[in-house]
Amino acid sequence: MGRRHRDFTGSRLGALIRVRDVCHRMLTIDQAGDIFVRIKKLSTADEVEVLFSGGRFALTRFANNTIHQNVAEENYAVSVRTVFGGRTARASTNKFDDESLRHVVRASESLAKVQHPDPDLLPMPDSREAGGRADRSVRSAQAPSRHFEQTAAITPEARAEGVKTIVGAAERHKLTTAGVYSSAESIDGLFNSRGLSRWHTQTSAEVSITMLAADSSGWQKANSPDVASLDPLALAEIAARKARDSARPREIPAGKYTVILEPAAVLDIVGFMFWDYSGMAILDQRSFLTGRIGTKLFGDNITISDDVAHPLHSGSPFDGEGVQRQRVDLVENGIVKRVVYARATAERMKRSQYRNKVGLVEATGHGFALPNEMGEMPLNIVFAAPQDSQTLEQMIASTERGVLVTRLWYIREVEPYEKMLTGMTRDGTFYVENGNVQGGVRNFRFNESLIHMLLNVEAMSAPVRACGEESFDMVVPAMKVREFNFTEVTKF
């Protein structure tokens, strides 16, 4: 890697990060099309569908202010689904030679032929059906490009430079740091025997930082398809400040507090409810929205949509069957409007006893690859901006007595219908009094209902792209919440 990095990597680890990432051209749509043609010729099935996935992933990991791991992987896979008279199954391989493709087709067909017929299985979509439609609550939009050359071109040297910046911040503040700087370039594709073809390429860069002091810690994490949107130094300085400012944490009693949840904390707790925004979950009677669609469940200031085309989001614009993802309004001013549907789930719902109780029923392009038992899920959550957004500083200034929370972890569901969750705070928990942060406090365990929490949101910031450890990325605000229930104090 060079002399300039030996001050923080050491000679052995300097040699380690000199290993360059694999740098071949990614699998292209034309190559994938040729592979699909070969698979289709090998199959005797009524219908054939092939999913393509994979790409390049590289990671530089550091701890104790030193890089200790640099790895890179490149891999591509095909997943072949065949259909015989309502019977379907899937098999996968990452080898594209003729014999391997013949084997994976044979495996998929052998499995499909011994399945029970699925009465809900629909013919594979063609390009007309997969294109979707638009109306008042389901709207098509063109997702922006999520592939950036500068992200695809990230080298081990570039990641090491980023780590060097982070380590420099740690050393200035007399802290120890650990974390990850990763980068990736990926593809998702789908071809089927009804003429549908879909292709999506994406890049990603992510930085996760923990700063450690003797009795406190701070954390920050961010990712983006565009590496230019990441600022490792800024993240490091915030994490360092949290570790420094929460030093010598005092213990305050458990109880109900006004809490100010930073976006990562909001993301990790609210993420537990979106598996329930599924037509299949309603049909299976495992959704907390059962009997509640069309009712006011949250506060007036809560409006939520699923929007793959939002400029701060990432991900493929089509679902596991190749159907275009639609923008769906899930919650409007606290009222639950609807859930999302895969094609077969929508048809089942139209025939079910719930069809007149769930709002608009229509395939929305949120299905998982078939066969599966989960149906669908919204994966591009956007909380709408409040009418009067507040910064974190404004929320703190208006708080007489409360707790500022950087992040939550080890979250588990306790009771599904009220969406009661338990978990703990960590890496920067602070006591707020008379509009000022008074210092760090020992962490808490909480028991809180998501319904109760989203009924008690006093203020929100402008939504931002956030990432955490317990849920998928979303566009969410920071939130100031009344009567958040902390049940006990932890020992750290």
ABEGO torsion letter per residue (X at the ends): XEAAAAAAAEAAAAAAAABBBBBBBBBBAAAAAAAAAAAAAABABABBBBBBBEEBBBBBBBBGGBBABBBBBBBBBBBBBBBBGGBBBBBBBABABAAAAAAAAAAAAAAAAABBBBAABBBBBBAAAAAEBBBAABBBBBBBBABBAAAAABBAAAAAAAAAAAAAAAAAAGBBBBEBBBBBBBBBBBBBAAGBBBBBBBBBBBBBBBBBBAABBBBBBBBBABAAABBAAAAAAAAAAAAAAABGBBBBBBEBBBBBBBAAAAAAAAAAAAAABBAAAAAAGABAABGABGBBABBAABBBBBBAABAABBEBABBAAGBBBBBBBABBGGBBABBBBBAAAAAAAAABAAAAAAEBBBBAGABBBOBBAAGBBBABBBBBBBABBBBAAAAAAABABBBBBABBBGBBBABAAAGBBBEBBBGGBBBBBGGBBAEBBBBBBBBBBAAAAAAABABBBBBBBBBBAABBBBBBBBBBBBGBBBABBBAX
